């Protein structure tokens, strides 16, 4: 099976295509492994120091990919409990960056993942991360499911996350 496009929510800073200040990233999941990938190109307004992409933005993108890996694995909404990031190289505006989040362990109350951001043009590792994510209770999970925007490109993944057979 190929990857699926993950659902988006209206206001999300990372995936919300309706958020005028957002990154509008499209995240993909491998249904068999829960690996999440995306590619993004930071813009000049994403800098911290002159001409260097802000580390907080890189952390945000890693958090998003890693939480979706957790969500997919658990089939339940999750939140970050801990995120550790190591910055290895600077990213610049206009760099095409590839993000990968991989599932490490899944338990009923804690899911661990790893993530990385690479710059394919020179194969540089920009940042690596580890994360711990906590599945939410049933009522918060159900509330999360209602935030998905109905979109034909994400419908299959949204249906599977809702625990229903794919159309």
N, C-alpha and C positions, 0 to 999 in steps of 0.2 A: 504494500500500500504506500502511496506517496504521502507527502506531508499535507496537513490540513491548515487552512487559515483560521487562526483563533478569533473568537468573538471580540468585539470592541464595545466599550461603553461610551456614552456621549461625552462626559466631561473628563475622561482620563487624560492626564498630562502626557502620557506616552503613546497610547493607542487610540485615543478618542479623536476621530477624524473631524468631529464637529467642534472640538476645542480650538478656538482661534490662536491660542498661545501654545498649543501642544506640538509634539514631534510627529504625530500622525504615522507612527510606525505600524507596519503590518508584520505580525508575528506568526510563525509557522510552527506546527508541532508534528513530530513523528509519532503517530498514535501507538506504535509498538514499544517505543523506548521512552516516551515523554520528553525527548530532547526538543528544545525550543530554539529557533534561530530567527534572526532578523538582520537586515542590513540598514545602516543609516549613515547619512552624511551631515555632520554637524555644520552649523552656519556661523558666520562671524558674531552673531549676537549670543552665541553659546560660550564665549571665552570667559576665562577668569583673568589670569595674567595676559598681557598683550600677546595675541595670536596663539594662545594655548587653550584648548577646550577645558572648561571647568570640570574638576574632578567630581563634583556633586552631580553634574549631568551624566557623567559616565556611570556613577553609582546608581543613579535612577534607572538608567537603561538596563543595567545588570540586574537590579532588583526586579524589574518588570519581567524580564525573560525568566529569571529563576522562580518567581512566584507562579508564573504560568506553567512551568515544568512541574511544580508541586501541585497546582490545581489539577492539571491533567492526570497526574499519577493517582491522586486521591479521589478524583471526581467530586471534589468539594472545594469551596472557596477557602483560601488560606491567607494568612498575613505573615509578614516577616517578624521573627523574634530576634534574629541576630544576622548581621551582614558584615563580613570582613572583606576588605578590598585591599589589594596590593597594586599600586600603580607602577608600571614598568617602563613606559615611554610616553612621550607627549603625543597627543592627537591635535591636529590642526584643523581650522575651518576648511571645509572642502574635502577632507580625507574621507574616503569610503571606508566604513568600518563594519566588520562582520561580528555579530554577537551570537554566542552559543551558550545555552544553559543545559546542563546534564543532571539528571536525577542520580543521587547517590544512594539514599536509603529512604524507605517509606515505612513508617510505623503509624499506629492509629492517632498518636498525639504529637508526632514530630516528623517532619520530612526534611532531609538535607539535600542540598544541591551544590554544584560548582558552576561557575560561569567564567567566560573570558571574552574579551574584546580584542580582535586582531585587525590589523591593517593589511589587507591582501596585497597591496602594491609592493610592499617590501617584506611581507610575512612577519612584521613586528607584532609582538604581544604588547598591547597598550595597557591592559589591566586584567587581573584575575580576581576571582571572588569565591567565597564559600558562604552559604546561607543556611539558616534554620528557619523553617516555616511551620506554623501551627494551623491545622484545619479548624475552621469555624464551626460553631454549633449549627444544627439543622435550620433554625429560623433565620440566622444570618446568611447561611448558604442559599436558602430559598430567595431571600431578598436580593442577594447578589445575582442570581439567575435572571431576575426580572429586569436587570439593568442592561442586558445585552440588546444591542440595536439589531433589528431584523435586517439582514443583509444576505443576499444570495451567496456571496463568496464565503461567508462564515457559518452558514446554516447547518452544514453537516457537523462541524465541531460543536456548535451550540447545542444541537440535538443530542449528541453523544454525552455532553456534559450534564444535560438535564436528565440523563438516564433513560432516554427513550430510543427506540430503534431509529437508525438513520433513514431518511426518506428514500 
